[in-house]
Amino acid sequence: MMGDMEMMRKAYTELNGLNGQLMAGYNIRAQNQETLLNALKEVNQMIQKAANLRAGRAKARVIADCRTAVKSNSMKTLFKIMKYGYEANTNSATR
């Protein structure tokens, strides 16, 4: 291999191209991760603001219910909990 410089150049060029592709993929994943973390921080801030409008058990319930809604990916439920303090289409007498 040491004597065949043409093959070494070709192998190095292919390796450099592959490395560039790997770096591009990593950069995309890192950017997506950063975007998702920022979005999650913003959602948590909104949950805290909604909870701060309430006191005691209602505050704790709003936080817990909002986190459950986020985990289940139910944004409609999340907005109802933030607005009303509970999911509006459930029996409010039990809340």
Sequence and secondary structure as in RCSB ss.txt:
>XXXX:A:sequence
MMGDMEMMRKAYTELNGLNGQLMAGYNIRAQNQETLLNALKEVNQMIQKAANLRAGRAKARVIADCRTAVKSNSM
KTLFKIMKYGYEANTNSATR
>XXXX:A:secstr
  S HHHHHHHHHHHHHHHHHHHHHHHHHHHHHHHHHHHHHHHHHHHHHHHHTS THHHHHHHHHHHHHHHTT H
HHHHHHHHHSS TTS GGG 
